[in-house]
Amino acid sequence: MLTSNLIMESKYDEKHTVDQYESQDIKSDTESGIAHVEEYQQAAARHGSGSSFLAYFNVVCVIAGTGTLGLPAALKLGGWIGLLILFLSWTMSIYTGCILIKCLYAFQGRRLESYKEIATSAFGKIGGWIIFFFNAWILLGAPILYVLLAGQNLHSLLINTSAALTDVQWKIIVACIILIPFVVVKNMKEVAFMSAVGALATVICVFIVLIVSLEDKPNYPNVEHDIVIWNQFPIALSTISFSFGGNVVYPHVEASMSKPRQWKWVVTAGLSTCAALYFMTAVPGYYVYGVETLSPIYENLPEGAAKITAMVVITIHVILAAPILITSFALDMEYILGITVEQRGKTLEFVFRTINRVVILAFVTVVACVVPYFSDIMSLVGSFSNCMCTFAFPVLCYLKLTGIRNKPFYELAWCALCVLLGLVGLIFGTIDSVKALIADFTG
């Protein structure tokens, strides 16, 4: 959650906000008496001055990156049918990303502030805390993955130089680098510039993998491929769902936009860009390396400048993407703890905000140092939290807040498929991911 001072300093025009959302197909809560002018003013204050272009980069930077690196291995686990799941995940995530933001405006005259508040409005306090628990898995699990990957990359790149350190030491250094923008930057708009650089780094890495892997095909002439591997299908689904898990930060990104009505175009463009990058990585990666595909995929590339460049640019990406996700979690915590200028004053607000964020990042770093298994952590985060937060929960909240009978049959069928995909990933993917992590520690 956020308070208005945590979003943007510039105010969004009240009439513009009302005009934009009064036409949406959402339910007004007239019984609770919230449709007042002053509440419209509060809703208007929630929006900032960020451009839709920067919001697009936020979406791409948060979603692409590490997900790109794991998709060829996801095809190895599930077979070529994973491409169908990738396509379904892309289309479903666009739909759920749009309806999730619609839920923010489910009550006439005010804007809900976060995923948790949407769930609270739909299913009460217990529902809100359940959503918050799943969100925390993503918003902390992904940065853990980022610190782990960046630390391991720097360790590998510099192992035979005078700057050689252990991977644990590099993870701590990476965390210290992330801490600077994490503490200094207060909201999502202020981290948008990092999104553009991070998105560019991902694109560079994708083209390196695409070109070098195809050049490497003569060295893998007889690799095996599978159409479908049913017993590995859920964990493959988990990795794919991780690649589209941006719903937890969408309310904060949308709040940073000066033209929030453009959100559906922003999320469609952002997710479509990510899907294109995913197909460009997953298809050639699995086609060339088959059952020998590794995660992250650049581990398959031959030693040389291309592999080093891929590792460097993806390290840059994860270092820049981590503050975006972890800032979203910190903003939720600061709202819950009442760490605002109005309640604490400027000095105490800064002190408490700093302490809160240092503690959060310290937790992330400790876990990254203790659990050094990239692909299995990605699968666990994807299965346990992303599957539900990306596919199931937005649909359930949307139907509860806006009604079922006013929806056409085909939309309800699509909603049911989204929920089913989320439940399959949650139940079976989590079981497989936990088994894989147990094997990591005991094998």
Secondary structure, 3 states (H helix, E strand, C coil): CCCHHHHCCCCCCHHHHHHHHCCCCCCCCHHHCCCCHHHHHHHHCCCCCECHHHHHHHHHHHHCCHHHHHHHHHHHHHCCCHHHHHHHHHHHHHHHHHHHHHHHCCCCCCCCCCHHHHHHHHHHHHHHHHHHHHHHHHHHHHHHHHHHHHHHHHHHHCCCCCCCCCHHHHHHHHHHHHHHHHHHCCCCHHHHHHHHHHHHHHHHHHHHHHHHHHHCHHHCCCCCCCCCCHHHHHHHHHHHHHCCCCCCCHHHHHHCECCHHHHHHHHHHHHHHHHHHHHHHHHHHHHHHHHHCCCCHHHHCCCCHHHHHHHHHHHHHHHHHHHHHHHHHHHHHHHHHCCCHHHHHHHHHHHHHHHHHHHHHHHHHHHHHHCCCHHHHHHHHHHHHHHHHHHHHHHHHHHHHHCCCCCCHHHHHHHHHHHHHHHHHHHHHHHHHHHHHHHHHHC
